[in-house]
Amino acid sequence: MEKLYYESAYRKEFEGTVLSCEPGKNGFEIVLDQTAFYPEGGGQPADTGILGGVRVLDVHEKNGRIVHMTKEPLTPGETVWGKIDWDRRFLHMQEHSGEHLVSGLIHGRFGYDNVGFHMGAEEVTIDFNGLLEWKDLMEIEAEANRLIWENEEVYAGFPPKEELADLDYRSKKELSGEIRIVKIPGADICACCGTHVARTGEIGLVKFLSMIHYKGGVRISLLCGRAAMMDYEKRREQLQNISVLLSVKPLEAFGAVEKLKGETERLKEALSKNGKRIIEMETAGLKKRDGRLYLLEPDFDGLMLRHLANRMLEEGRGETVLALGETAGGFLYVLGSRTEDMRQLSKELNGLLSGRGGGSQQMAQGTFFAAPESVSAVLKNCGFRPAKESGDEPGERGRL
């Protein structure tokens, strides 16, 4: 089988004869006498496209043959026209060539090996067997982009044996027979089966996104070419939207967010203090009583309700307390007790009031999806009394 993608990575269309078409796991497996479709391998995804009018979904190499996966069959012996998805192919060429720049430069400067490479839908990742600092990575990025702007020629081919013997090239494993070499002046010489651009300028751009420690080394995430430009546009749009919300220029957004965060923290602290004062005021007039008590605070959220229930228990204002707050369609609740199992009680109340929630033996929380009169009737039947007795406050605040 002739691998046309090795003759030219820029070949978009071709003609081939169908040698076989066999049923496969998810459709049909088609073999041609020649193909421009690159099979998955070396960290690079397979090409997709059209073959004889049917969609090529995946391509693999099996026992030296390039197998095209399709949903529909083709007839053995017929000559078919093939067309690859060029945008996908060219992006892979940019990414794979960009990976060589980065891997070669890191190997040359630090001696680390590329021990893992993946071209994903969202980003490219490369694993190295040594540690780097982010400042080191930024220097590598700058050098890689310098070589891109110098538009160096990229060689990808099969050197003669005598020439190959003199080459000091990178390889993840021991190779024999014909060995395909990718060479970028000033950056890399590596054994590789992938498709590549003809000149470094076509890579367009290399941009690192992140770096994490991984298996004793580092995993680097990056983008190349069109993917890097698209990512930049998304980030520009996000920054523009943020700056509009903050009423500042885009490059002033960080300072504005930092200021806003400080103001938010101060507001949270003030709210917390005020919340404690409110709870103190609400519990100050409560008499110490035994049994099950409830207290309705319509404007309290879950956190405030927990603080309220804890304070009531600490001050002995009920053996079992139920703090209630209003929410859309029902009531938030927090149950706490010094003597009862709240897991069982919350389960019982949830069943009677279409509730959801749970917790520990000491405290449970959730939501009752029921009308006030239903909640009032159920609580009364379950032995709950208002923590504020009738007449304690005008309007009987705190009661259902």
N, C-alpha and C positions, 0 to 999 in steps of 0.2 A: 504494500500500500504506500502510495506517495503522499508525504505530508507537505502540502502546499504552503502551510503557514511557516515552514522553515525556509522555503524559497523566498517568500516575502510576507512579513507580518502585516503588510498593508493590502493584501489581496482580499477584497470584499466579496467577490462573486467567483464562481467556478462551475465547471461541468464535470460530472462523474457518472460512472456506470455502477448500478446496484449489483453487488456480488451476492448479497444474501439479505433476507428479511425474516427474522424469527420472532415469535411471541416472547415478550419479556414480562417482568414482574408488574410493570405499570403501563404496558402498551407493546411497542415493537422495538426491536434492536436491529439497526440497519448498518451494513458494512458496504463501503464503496471502494472502487479501485484507487481513488485519490480524493482528498478532502482538504478544505481550508479551515474546517472547524477544529479549534484547539480543544483537546480533552483536558479535564480537570487533572492537575498535577503540579508538584513543586510549589504548593501554596497558592496557585492561581486557579480561579474558578473556570469552568468550561464555557465555551462560546455557546450562544443560542442563535436561532435564526430560522430560515425557511429552506426546506429541501424538497424539491419535487412538489411544491404546493402544500406540504404539511409542515407543521411547526416542530422544530428541533428543540426539545426541552432540556436535554443534558447530553454530555459527550464524555465517554470514558475510553481508556486504552486497556484492552484485555488481550493478553498473549500476543502483543505486537500489532493488534488490529485496533483501529479506531471505530468505536461503536457509537452510533447516533441513536438516542432514545426519542421516539415519537409516539403519539397517540394513534395515528393512522398508519397503515402499511404502505409500502412501495413494492413494485413488481421487480423481482430479480431479472437482470438482463437489460432493463430499460436505462436510458441515459436521462439524468435529471439535472436540473439547474439548482445550484445552492447559493444562498445569500446569507452572510452572517450579520448579526446585529452589530453594526460598526461602532456605534457610540459606546456600547458595553465593551467591545474588544479594545478600543483605543484607550478607554479609562484603565483597563487592566494593563495595557502596555505602559501607560504613564506610571501606574502604581508599582508595577514590577521593576521598572527601570529606576524609579525613585528609591525603592528598597535597596537596590544594588549600590546606589550612591551612598546611602546611609550606612548599610552594613559594611561596605568596603572602607569607608572613612573611619568608622569606629574600630574595625579590625586593625587598620593601619596605625591608628593613634594609641589604642589601648590594648590591642592584642586579643580582644574578646571575639568569640565566635557567635554567629547567628545560629541558634539552636532551635528556633521555631519561627514560622512565618505564616501569616494567614491574611488573605485579602477578603474582608467581610463586606457586608452590604453597607455598614455604617462607617467603618474605618479599617485601616491596615494596622496589624499588630506585628511586632518583631520582638523575639525573646533573645537576650544575650546572657552569656554565662559569666557575667561580671557586673560589678556595681558602678553606677555613674551618678554624678550630681547634675541637677537641672542646668547649672551654668555650663557644664561640659556639653550637654545636649544642645544648648543654644549655640555654642560654637560650632558643633557639627552641622546644625541646621544652616548657619550662615555660610559655611564652606560648601555644603551641598547646593545651596541656591547660587553661590558664585559660579560653580561649575555648570549649573543650568544656564545662567546668563552668558557664559562663554561659549555655549552651544557646541560642546565637544562631540565628536563622532562616537557613536556606540557600535562596537563590533559584536555581532552574534553569528557564530558559525562553527564549523568543524575543522580545526587546524590540522595540518598533516602531522603524522606521528612524531617526526623529528622535531618539528616546531613545538608540539605539545610537551615533549619531554623537557624542554628548556623553560616552560612556563611555571611560575610559582602561583598556582591558582587556589582559591578557596573551594572546599567541597565538604559536605556533611558526611560523606562516606567514601570508601575506596571504590574507584571506578575502573572499568576496563573497556576495551573496544573503542568505537568512535565516541568521542566526548565533545559535547557542544560547550563552547566557551563564550561568555559574555565579558567584554572588556571595555572599560570606560577610563580614558586617560586621566591620571591623577587621582583616581578613586578606587577602582576595583578590577580584579580579574577573578572570575568565578565560573565554575561549571554550572550550567543552568539550562533547563528545557523549555523555559517560558517564552512568551512573545515580548518584544521590546521596541522602543522607538528607535529611529535612525540617528537622531542627534539629541543631546541632553536638553536643548532648548524646548523640545516638544513635551518634556515633563511639566513645564510651566511653573511649578512651585512645589516645594516641600514644606509642610507645616506640621510641627509636633503638637499633639494635643495633651498628652499626659504621660507619666512614667510611674510605675509602681514596682516595688520589690517582688520578685517572682522566682521561686525555686533557687534561691541563692544568687540570683542575678537580677535583671530588670526586664520588665515588659514595657515596650514603648508603643504608644498609639500615635498614628500620624495620618495625614491626608496628602494627596498629590493631585496636581493638575486641576481638572474641572471640578472634582469633588472638593478640593481645598477652596476654590473660588465660590462654590455654592454654599459651603459652610461659612465663609466670610460674610456672604450676603445675609444669611440667616442671623448671624450674630450682629451685623450692622442694624438689621431691622429691629431686633430685640432691644438693642441699646437705644435706638431712636425712639421706640415706644416708651421705654423707661424714662428717657430724658424728657419726653413730652409730659408724662405723668408728674415728674418732679419739677417741671418748669425750669430746666437748666439745659445748658449745652451738653451734647453727648459725652464729651471728654470730662465734663464736670459731674457726671452721674455718680461716680464712686464716692466723691466727697459728700454729695447730697444724701446718698443712701447711708453713709456712715453717720452723718448728722441726724438723720431720721431715726436710725437705730438707737442712738443715744437718747433722743427724745422719747422713743417708745419704751425704753427701759425705765426712764424716770416716771413715765405715766403708769407703767405696770407697778412700780414700787408704791406710787401714790394710791393707786387703786387697791393694792393689797392692804395698805394701812387703813384706808377708808372702809374696806370690806371687814376688817377685824373690828373696827369701831362699830359698824352697823350690827355685826353679830353680837358684840357685847351689849349694845343697846336692846336688841331684840330678846336676848336671854335674861337681861337684868331683872325684868319684871315677872319672870316665870317662877312659879312656886315649885319647890321640890316635891315631886310626886312619884309614886311607884307605878308599876304597870306599863301599859303601852300608850305612848303619846305621839301625836303628830303635830306638825307646825307647817303652815303654808306660807311660803315667801315667793310670790308670783314672779319677781324679777331676778331671782337667784339662778345662777348657772350651776352645773354639776359640781364645780370646785367649791363654790360658796356653800352649797348644800352639804358637802362632806364636812367642811369646817363647822357648820352649824350643828350637824349631828354629833360630831366629836365633842364640841363644847357642852352640849346638853348632857351627854353621858358623863363627861368629866365633872360636871357640877351637880350630878345626881338628879337632873330634871327629867326623870323617866328611866325605867329599867331597859325598855326597848323604845327607840325613837324613830320616827319616820319624818324626814324633811322633804317637803314637796315644793317644786317650782313649776311654773307654767311653760308649756312649749306647744308648738303647732299640733293640734289634734289630741292633746292630752297633757300629761304631767310628768316631769322629771322626778325621780325619787332617789333618796338615799336612806337605807335602813341600817341601823346600828344597835347593838345590844350588849349588855354586860352579863346576861344570863341565858339568852336564847341562841339557837343556831340560825343565822340569817340566810343560809343557803336554802333551808327548808321553808322558811317564812316567805322569802322572795318568790320561790317556786309556787307557793300557794296563792299569793297575791297576783302574780303574773297570770295564773290560770283563771282567776276570777275577773281580772280587769284587762284582758287582752294585752298583757305586758310582755316586755322583753328585758332581759338583764340577768344578773347574777353576781356572785362574788365569793367572799370567804365566810367562815363561820362568824366572824365578828362584824363584817360590814358587806352590804350588797347595794348595787345601784342599777338603774335602768329607766324605763319609760312605761307608764300606764297609758294605753290608748283607749280612754274612756271618758265619758262626760262627767262633770263635777258631781251631779246627783248620784251617779253610779258609784263613783269613788267614795263619796260620803257614806252611802249605804253599806258598802262592803267593809269599810274601815270600822264602822259602828258594829257590824256583825262580828268582826274579828277582834273586838275588844279594844280598839283604839279610841282614845279620848283627845279632844283638843288640848294642846299644851297651854293655850290661853283660854281660861274659862270665860263664859258669857259675862260681859260687862267689864272685862279687864281693860278693853280699849274701845273707843268709839268706832262703830262700824264693824266690830268684832274681827279686826284684821288678824290674819294668821289661822282663820278657820275656813272650812269648806261650807 
